[in-house]
Amino acid sequence: MSASRELLAHLVAFDTTSRESNLALIEFVRDYLTGHGVSSELIYNEDGSKANLFASIGPADVPGIVLSGHTDVVPVDGQAWTYPAFQLSEADGKLYGRGTADMKGYIACVLAQVPALVQAPLRRPVHIALSYDEEVGCLGVRSLLEALRGKPVQPMLCVIGEPTELAPVLGHKGKLAMRCEVQGLACHSAHAPIGVNAIEYAARLIAELGRLGDALQAPAARNERFDPPFSTVQVGVIAGGTALNIVPQHCRFDFEVRSLPAEDPRQLTQALQRYAEHTLLPAMQAISGRSAIRFSELSSYPGLDVNHASEAARLIARFSGSQAFSTVAFGTEGGLFDQAGIATVVCGPGSMAQGHKPDEFVSLSQLVGCDEMLGRILAFACEG
């Protein structure tokens, strides 16, 4: 416990907000692993400002278990913190600081296991995978997975330590984030009919998006394992116009689809594009041929849906000590690991009820429980 707490203090002190570099934290972890005789592979982004880390302990010729976590955290801007956001503070059995729950607490526990892993007679390897830019669309892990595909032996299981209060999670929704840009024709508002009002056409698109979203709640489309038990759509950002007496020429809005694992969110966006092309654009271009509606993808990741009877489910039940399988509303990198052919489950300390909020915390008891879970993973790796 003391090792996990000490390591968590180091990790929280690194400001790894997604807009910042994570290299200082990654280099700290690399040096820590090197100190225990474990080598690391760093996979950098295009400009070299961020990196993933992958390390293996144990034999290389048999499938092992990946302990995976993301190093980036969400911003603290505009949040009223009682405790210093990037300094670990303890009070009433809780450890406060940005990322303590989501998800540096898990990473600290994983690193605290390294001395025991190095000394243990492992018959299966244990891998440590740390990624960047999960919070902005699961971006960094993709190059890490590409590097894993080139290895001769693939892992048998990945345990992603997102905060689930150590409950075994077998599913979550996928996400597709989109941007829509509407170009109209500006003119004086006194002559509004000769212009093309980009905001008004964007509003019609948003209304159609709402109708498409309502259809996702049909009884046949529901999956009661999830909360809410249907796919959802929402517009989160909109911008347009310059002055009230000018017909706006530009409007932009961003929207997302949180889809059940079995559903393809792009079917919804394609339906919206057809509505734009067949219903709105003809009227817009009848006034100005330069009118346009453009869609672009901002980010996406797949959902996760693990069979309750699978080997992955059996193993995480053993490691966590619980067969009370559940799903979570938030997304993880799990769908990408699963898509890459690595069976994946989600189980980690802390609660997402504290994640992304001021005075984020993880309880000491949750870290103790995580240490115990990782100890059971170590024992399994020794069994072969």
TILUM-644365 format. One record per residue (C-alpha): residue in three letters; x, y, z; residue number from 1. Coordinates in nm, 3 decimals, always signed. Example, Ala and Ser with C-alpha at 12.3 -4.5 7.8 and 13.67 -1.06 7.14 Angstrom:
<rs>
- mifi; X; Y; Z; kemi
- ALA; +1.230; -0.450; +0.780; 1
- SER; +1.367; -0.106; +0.714; 2
</rs>
This chain:
<rs>
- mifi; X; Y; Z; kemi
- MET; +0.000; +0.000; +0.000; 1
- SER; +0.277; +0.244; +0.090; 2
- ALA; +0.444; +0.179; -0.248; 3
- SER; +0.122; +0.243; -0.439; 4
- ARG; +0.060; +0.564; -0.246; 5
- GLU; +0.415; +0.690; -0.300; 6
- LEU; +0.401; +0.616; -0.672; 7
- LEU; +0.061; +0.783; -0.700; 8
- ALA; +0.207; +1.100; -0.546; 9
- HIS; +0.470; +1.104; -0.822; 10
- LEU; +0.217; +1.041; -1.098; 11
- VAL; -0.031; +1.307; -0.982; 12
- ALA; +0.248; +1.567; -0.972; 13
- PHE; +0.286; +1.541; -1.351; 14
- ASP; +0.038; +1.768; -1.529; 15
- THR; -0.063; +1.533; -1.807; 16
- THR; -0.375; +1.719; -1.916; 17
- SER; -0.439; +1.601; -2.272; 18
- ARG; -0.331; +1.935; -2.421; 19
- GLU; +0.011; +1.893; -2.252; 20
- SER; +0.294; +1.648; -2.312; 21
- ASN; +0.303; +1.325; -2.110; 22
- LEU; +0.674; +1.263; -2.166; 23
- ALA; +0.787; +1.357; -1.815; 24
- LEU; +0.556; +1.093; -1.667; 25
- ILE; +0.649; +0.833; -1.930; 26
- GLU; +1.021; +0.892; -1.871; 27
- PHE; +0.967; +0.861; -1.494; 28
- VAL; +0.796; +0.524; -1.547; 29
- ARG; +1.065; +0.411; -1.791; 30
- ASP; +1.340; +0.498; -1.541; 31
- TYR; +1.149; +0.328; -1.259; 32
- LEU; +1.116; +0.010; -1.465; 33
- THR; +1.481; +0.027; -1.571; 34
- GLY; +1.574; +0.044; -1.203; 35
- HIS; +1.408; -0.294; -1.161; 36
- GLY; +1.575; -0.442; -1.468; 37
- VAL; +1.271; -0.406; -1.697; 38
- SER; +1.315; -0.253; -2.041; 39
- SER; +1.045; -0.040; -2.204; 40
- GLU; +0.940; +0.035; -2.560; 41
- LEU; +0.825; +0.394; -2.623; 42
- ILE; +0.594; +0.466; -2.917; 43
- TYR; +0.590; +0.839; -2.992; 44
- ASN; +0.331; +1.053; -3.166; 45
- GLU; +0.420; +1.228; -3.493; 46
- ASP; +0.584; +1.535; -3.340; 47
- GLY; +0.751; +1.346; -3.056; 48
- SER; +0.567; +1.538; -2.783; 49
- LYS; +0.386; +1.235; -2.639; 50
- ALA; +0.448; +0.864; -2.609; 51
- ASN; +0.294; +0.531; -2.522; 52
- LEU; +0.493; +0.285; -2.313; 53
- PHE; +0.495; -0.093; -2.338; 54
- ALA; +0.694; -0.322; -2.111; 55
- SER; +0.697; -0.697; -2.051; 56
- ILE; +0.799; -0.902; -1.749; 57
- GLY; +0.830; -1.279; -1.783; 58
- PRO; +0.865; -1.528; -2.071; 59
- ALA; +0.816; -1.397; -2.425; 60
- ASP; +0.699; -1.717; -2.593; 61
- VAL; +0.356; -1.758; -2.428; 62
- PRO; +0.046; -1.533; -2.418; 63
- GLY; +0.029; -1.303; -2.117; 64
- ILE; -0.187; -1.041; -1.949; 65
- VAL; -0.179; -0.669; -2.033; 66
- LEU; -0.235; -0.420; -1.752; 67
- SER; -0.342; -0.109; -1.941; 68
- GLY; -0.405; +0.251; -1.844; 69
- HIS; -0.404; +0.598; -1.998; 70
- THR; -0.172; +0.868; -1.867; 71
- ASP; -0.365; +1.179; -1.970; 72
- VAL; -0.618; +1.359; -1.751; 73
- VAL; -0.893; +1.614; -1.811; 74
- PRO; -0.840; +1.988; -1.745; 75
- VAL; -0.897; +2.155; -1.409; 76
- ASP; -0.973; +2.495; -1.566; 77
- GLY; -1.272; +2.667; -1.407; 78
- GLN; -1.309; +2.405; -1.134; 79
- ALA; -1.312; +2.506; -0.767; 80
- TRP; -1.058; +2.274; -0.600; 81
- THR; -1.019; +2.260; -0.223; 82
- TYR; -0.695; +2.063; -0.258; 83
- PRO; -0.403; +2.128; -0.497; 84
- ALA; -0.498; +1.956; -0.822; 85
- PHE; -0.149; +1.832; -0.907; 86
- GLN; -0.033; +1.742; -0.559; 87
- LEU; -0.148; +1.434; -0.371; 88
- SER; -0.343; +1.519; -0.054; 89
- GLU; -0.486; +1.278; +0.204; 90
- ALA; -0.792; +1.327; +0.424; 91
- ASP; -1.041; +1.088; +0.582; 92
- GLY; -0.907; +0.781; +0.404; 93
- LYS; -0.913; +0.946; +0.060; 94
- LEU; -0.633; +1.057; -0.171; 95
- TYR; -0.712; +1.376; -0.363; 96
- GLY; -0.564; +1.503; -0.688; 97
- ARG; -0.637; +1.514; -1.059; 98
- GLY; -0.622; +1.163; -1.202; 99
- THR; -0.632; +0.977; -0.871; 100
- ALA; -0.946; +0.792; -0.983; 101
- ASP; -0.916; +0.832; -1.360; 102
- MET; -0.678; +0.656; -1.370; 103
- LYS; -0.338; +0.710; -1.212; 104
- GLY; -0.444; +0.517; -0.902; 105
- TYR; -0.452; +0.198; -1.109; 106
- ILE; -0.121; +0.278; -1.279; 107
- ALA; +0.042; +0.338; -0.939; 108
- CYS; -0.079; -0.003; -0.815; 109
- VAL; +0.051; -0.171; -1.131; 110
- LEU; +0.394; -0.011; -1.090; 111
- ALA; +0.401; -0.106; -0.720; 112
- GLN; +0.371; -0.473; -0.830; 113
- VAL; +0.685; -0.456; -1.046; 114
- PRO; +0.936; -0.566; -0.777; 115
- ALA; +0.720; -0.871; -0.700; 116
- LEU; +0.671; -0.949; -1.069; 117
- VAL; +1.045; -0.936; -1.133; 118
- GLN; +1.114; -1.175; -0.847; 119
- ALA; +0.828; -1.416; -0.919; 120
- PRO; +0.870; -1.740; -1.118; 121
- LEU; +0.637; -1.621; -1.394; 122
- ARG; +0.519; -1.881; -1.644; 123
- ARG; +0.314; -1.622; -1.831; 124
- PRO; +0.428; -1.266; -1.899; 125
- VAL; +0.266; -0.959; -1.749; 126
- HIS; +0.270; -0.657; -1.978; 127
- ILE; +0.236; -0.291; -1.881; 128
- ALA; +0.074; -0.065; -2.143; 129
- LEU; +0.041; +0.311; -2.088; 130
- SER; -0.119; +0.534; -2.351; 131
- TYR; -0.169; +0.903; -2.424; 132
- ASP; -0.473; +1.106; -2.534; 133
- GLU; -0.744; +0.866; -2.424; 134
- GLU; -0.955; +1.155; -2.296; 135
- VAL; -0.974; +1.316; -2.641; 136
- GLY; -1.079; +1.010; -2.840; 137
- CYS; -0.857; +0.711; -2.753; 138
- LEU; -0.594; +0.843; -2.994; 139
- GLY; -0.259; +0.724; -2.861; 140
- VAL; -0.343; +0.359; -2.799; 141
- ARG; -0.390; +0.296; -3.171; 142
- SER; -0.017; +0.316; -3.246; 143
- LEU; +0.054; +0.103; -2.938; 144
- LEU; -0.182; -0.166; -3.071; 145
- GLU; -0.017; -0.143; -3.412; 146
- ALA; +0.318; -0.213; -3.245; 147
- LEU; +0.167; -0.511; -3.060; 148
- ARG; +0.044; -0.662; -3.388; 149
- GLY; +0.405; -0.702; -3.493; 150
- LYS; +0.496; -0.917; -3.195; 151
- PRO; +0.519; -1.296; -3.246; 152
- VAL; +0.294; -1.381; -2.948; 153
- GLN; -0.023; -1.186; -2.875; 154
- PRO; -0.155; -1.129; -2.520; 155
- MET; -0.439; -1.350; -2.396; 156
- LEU; -0.615; -1.082; -2.191; 157
- CYS; -0.611; -0.707; -2.127; 158
- VAL; -0.730; -0.559; -1.798; 159
- ILE; -0.803; -0.187; -1.836; 160
- GLY; -0.804; -0.024; -1.495; 161
- GLU; -1.062; +0.249; -1.547; 162
- PRO; -1.246; +0.329; -1.222; 163
- THR; -1.521; +0.070; -1.168; 164
- GLU; -1.486; +0.038; -0.788; 165
- LEU; -1.310; -0.292; -0.870; 166
- ALA; -1.631; -0.438; -1.013; 167
- PRO; -1.572; -0.648; -1.329; 168
- VAL; -1.710; -0.466; -1.633; 169
- LEU; -1.775; -0.652; -1.956; 170
- GLY; -1.930; -0.381; -2.170; 171
- HIS; -1.958; -0.016; -2.263; 172
- LYS; -2.093; +0.187; -2.553; 173
- GLY; -1.893; +0.312; -2.848; 174
- LYS; -1.864; +0.678; -2.946; 175
- LEU; -1.858; +0.869; -3.273; 176
- ALA; -1.788; +1.244; -3.254; 177
- MET; -1.875; +1.449; -3.563; 178
- ARG; -1.858; +1.809; -3.683; 179
- CYS; -2.106; +1.967; -3.922; 180
- GLU; -2.021; +2.293; -4.100; 181
- VAL; -2.291; +2.488; -4.282; 182
- GLN; -2.199; +2.755; -4.537; 183
- GLY; -2.471; +2.994; -4.648; 184
- LEU; -2.483; +3.343; -4.799; 185
- ALA; -2.459; +3.662; -4.594; 186
- CYS; -2.665; +3.972; -4.656; 187
- HIS; -2.833; +4.254; -4.466; 188
- SER; -3.103; +4.113; -4.239; 189
- ALA; -3.355; +4.353; -4.394; 190
- HIS; -3.323; +4.143; -4.711; 191
- ALA; -3.308; +3.805; -4.537; 192
- PRO; -3.491; +3.611; -4.817; 193
- ILE; -3.205; +3.672; -5.062; 194
- GLY; -2.951; +3.524; -4.820; 195
- VAL; -2.894; +3.170; -4.696; 196
- ASN; -2.912; +3.164; -4.316; 197
- ALA; -2.651; +2.910; -4.203; 198
- ILE; -2.778; +2.907; -3.843; 199
- GLU; -3.135; +2.832; -3.949; 200
- TYR; -3.023; +2.543; -4.169; 201
- ALA; -2.800; +2.414; -3.890; 202
- ALA; -3.104; +2.427; -3.661; 203
- ARG; -3.300; +2.215; -3.907; 204
- LEU; -3.015; +1.964; -3.914; 205
- ILE; -3.011; +1.953; -3.534; 206
- ALA; -3.387; +1.899; -3.527; 207
- GLU; -3.350; +1.609; -3.771; 208
- LEU; -3.069; +1.471; -3.553; 209
- GLY; -3.312; +1.475; -3.263; 210
- ARG; -3.571; +1.282; -3.462; 211
- LEU; -3.310; +1.024; -3.561; 212
- GLY; -3.204; +0.999; -3.197; 213
- ASP; -3.563; +0.939; -3.081; 214
- ALA; -3.587; +0.643; -3.320; 215
- LEU; -3.296; +0.478; -3.140; 216
- GLN; -3.518; +0.431; -2.835; 217
- ALA; -3.751; +0.187; -3.011; 218
- PRO; -3.815; -0.126; -2.799; 219
- ALA; -3.647; -0.353; -3.055; 220
- ALA; -3.327; -0.148; -3.037; 221
- ARG; -3.288; -0.157; -2.658; 222
- ASN; -3.032; -0.352; -2.457; 223
- GLU; -3.118; -0.354; -2.089; 224
- ARG; -2.759; -0.435; -1.989; 225
- PHE; -2.674; -0.069; -2.052; 226
- ASP; -2.782; +0.255; -1.887; 227
- PRO; -2.953; +0.414; -2.071; 228
- PRO; -3.050; +0.096; -2.257; 229
- PHE; -3.035; +0.256; -2.603; 230
- SER; -2.795; +0.455; -2.818; 231
- THR; -2.800; +0.832; -2.765; 232
- VAL; -2.728; +1.145; -2.968; 233
- GLN; -2.647; +1.493; -2.844; 234
- VAL; -2.515; +1.825; -2.976; 235
- GLY; -2.250; +1.966; -2.745; 236
- VAL; -2.104; +2.272; -2.923; 237
- ILE; -2.249; +2.527; -3.168; 238
- ALA; -2.107; +2.850; -3.311; 239
- GLY; -2.221; +3.087; -3.583; 240
- GLY; -2.313; +3.439; -3.686; 241
- THR; -2.146; +3.776; -3.632; 242
- ALA; -2.424; +4.030; -3.571; 243
- LEU; -2.802; +4.030; -3.538; 244
- ASN; -2.851; +4.245; -3.850; 245
- ILE; -2.641; +4.015; -4.073; 246
- VAL; -2.778; +3.691; -4.215; 247
- PRO; -2.513; +3.444; -4.092; 248
- GLN; -2.296; +3.286; -4.359; 249
- HIS; -2.135; +3.022; -4.137; 250
- CYS; -2.248; +2.790; -3.859; 251
- ARG; -2.076; +2.490; -3.705; 252
- PHE; -2.193; +2.235; -3.453; 253
- ASP; -2.036; +1.925; -3.299; 254
- PHE; -2.240; +1.621; -3.204; 255
- GLU; -2.179; +1.270; -3.075; 256
- VAL; -2.343; +0.930; -3.098; 257
- ARG; -2.300; +0.695; -2.801; 258
- SER; -2.393; +0.364; -2.956; 259
- LEU; -2.468; +0.020; -2.820; 260
- PRO; -2.186; -0.220; -2.915; 261
- ALA; -2.399; -0.405; -3.171; 262
- GLU; -2.498; -0.086; -3.356; 263
- ASP; -2.310; +0.112; -3.621; 264
- PRO; -2.328; +0.485; -3.533; 265
- ARG; -2.232; +0.579; -3.889; 266
- GLN; -2.573; +0.465; -4.011; 267
- LEU; -2.722; +0.758; -3.821; 268
- THR; -2.471; +1.011; -3.957; 269
- GLN; -2.530; +0.878; -4.309; 270
- ALA; -2.903; +0.932; -4.264; 271
- LEU; -2.836; +1.290; -4.154; 272
- GLN; -2.613; +1.346; -4.458; 273
- ARG; -2.887; +1.217; -4.689; 274
- TYR; -3.131; +1.460; -4.530; 275
- ALA; -2.881; +1.741; -4.585; 276
- GLU; -2.815; +1.649; -4.946; 277
- HIS; -3.170; +1.574; -5.058; 278
- THR; -3.381; +1.811; -4.846; 279
- LEU; -3.174; +2.112; -4.743; 280
- LEU; -2.905; +2.167; -5.006; 281
- PRO; -3.137; +2.203; -5.306; 282
- ALA; -3.317; +2.496; -5.138; 283
- MET; -2.989; +2.652; -5.023; 284
- GLN; -2.820; +2.621; -5.362; 285
- ALA; -3.122; +2.759; -5.542; 286
- ILE; -3.025; +3.093; -5.380; 287
- SER; -2.644; +3.049; -5.377; 288
- GLY; -2.448; +2.781; -5.557; 289
- ARG; -2.170; +2.823; -5.301; 290
- SER; -2.391; +2.693; -5.020; 291
- ALA; -2.260; +2.375; -4.864; 292
- ILE; -2.301; +2.133; -4.573; 293
- ARG; -1.988; +1.942; -4.475; 294
- PHE; -1.945; +1.662; -4.223; 295
- SER; -1.614; +1.551; -4.072; 296
- GLU; -1.526; +1.293; -3.808; 297
- LEU; -1.355; +1.424; -3.494; 298
- SER; -1.293; +1.095; -3.315; 299
- SER; -1.438; +0.751; -3.259; 300
- TYR; -1.389; +0.431; -3.069; 301
- PRO; -1.585; +0.104; -3.068; 302
- GLY; -1.798; -0.032; -2.789; 303
- LEU; -1.713; -0.338; -2.582; 304
- ASP; -1.936; -0.639; -2.528; 305
- VAL; -1.774; -0.942; -2.366; 306
- ASN; -1.961; -1.272; -2.341; 307
- HIS; -2.041; -1.363; -1.981; 308
- ALA; -1.938; -1.722; -2.053; 309
- SER; -1.601; -1.631; -2.207; 310
- GLU; -1.256; -1.711; -2.069; 311
- ALA; -1.199; -1.337; -2.023; 312
- ALA; -1.507; -1.313; -1.801; 313
- ARG; -1.399; -1.618; -1.600; 314
- LEU; -1.054; -1.472; -1.542; 315
- ILE; -1.164; -1.125; -1.434; 316
- ALA; -1.416; -1.286; -1.198; 317
- ARG; -1.127; -1.477; -1.042; 318
- PHE; -0.899; -1.174; -1.024; 319
- SER; -1.163; -0.932; -0.889; 320
- GLY; -1.331; -1.186; -0.662; 321
- SER; -1.673; -1.109; -0.811; 322
- GLN; -1.904; -1.249; -1.077; 323
- ALA; -2.135; -0.948; -1.056; 324
- PHE; -2.059; -0.841; -1.412; 325
- SER; -2.182; -0.500; -1.521; 326
- THR; -2.151; -0.235; -1.792; 327
- VAL; -2.050; +0.133; -1.767; 328
- ALA; -2.181; +0.444; -1.937; 329
- PHE; -1.838; +0.588; -2.016; 330
- GLY; -1.609; +0.463; -2.292; 331
- THR; -1.263; +0.309; -2.268; 332
- GLU; -0.984; +0.184; -2.492; 333
- GLY; -1.123; -0.166; -2.437; 334
- GLY; -1.312; -0.180; -2.765; 335
- LEU; -0.992; -0.107; -2.957; 336
- PHE; -0.798; -0.381; -2.774; 337
- ASP; -1.086; -0.622; -2.835; 338
- GLN; -1.102; -0.522; -3.202; 339
- ALA; -0.728; -0.598; -3.226; 340
- GLY; -0.798; -0.954; -3.116; 341
- ILE; -0.703; -0.916; -2.749; 342
- ALA; -0.984; -1.019; -2.513; 343
- THR; -1.046; -0.722; -2.284; 344
- VAL; -1.224; -0.642; -1.959; 345
- VAL; -1.244; -0.327; -1.747; 346
- CYS; -1.177; -0.327; -1.373; 347
- GLY; -1.001; -0.069; -1.161; 348
- PRO; -1.002; +0.126; -0.834; 349
- GLY; -1.209; +0.435; -0.766; 350
- SER; -1.535; +0.559; -0.912; 351
- MET; -1.606; +0.765; -1.222; 352
- ALA; -1.849; +0.954; -0.999; 353
- GLN; -1.536; +1.134; -0.877; 354
- GLY; -1.359; +1.145; -1.214; 355
- HIS; -1.344; +1.473; -1.410; 356
- LYS; -1.465; +1.669; -1.105; 357
- PRO; -1.294; +1.912; -0.865; 358
- ASP; -1.140; +1.737; -0.564; 359
- GLU; -1.119; +1.408; -0.754; 360
- PHE; -1.020; +1.128; -0.519; 361
- VAL; -0.962; +0.757; -0.478; 362
- SER; -1.009; +0.590; -0.143; 363
- LEU; -0.721; +0.412; +0.027; 364
- SER; -0.940; +0.103; +0.060; 365
- GLN; -0.983; +0.093; -0.319; 366
- LEU; -0.606; +0.100; -0.369; 367
- VAL; -0.568; -0.182; -0.117; 368
- GLY; -0.828; -0.382; -0.310; 369
- CYS; -0.649; -0.311; -0.638; 370
- ASP; -0.317; -0.428; -0.491; 371
- GLU; -0.491; -0.752; -0.390; 372
- MET; -0.642; -0.798; -0.737; 373
- LEU; -0.303; -0.749; -0.901; 374
- GLY; -0.156; -0.999; -0.655; 375
- ARG; -0.408; -1.257; -0.782; 376
- ILE; -0.304; -1.178; -1.140; 377
- LEU; +0.058; -1.235; -1.041; 378
- ALA; -0.034; -1.570; -0.886; 379
- PHE; -0.216; -1.674; -1.205; 380
- ALA; +0.086; -1.577; -1.416; 381
- CYS; +0.300; -1.806; -1.200; 382
- GLU; +0.064; -2.099; -1.260; 383
- GLY; +0.102; -2.095; -1.636; 384
</rs>
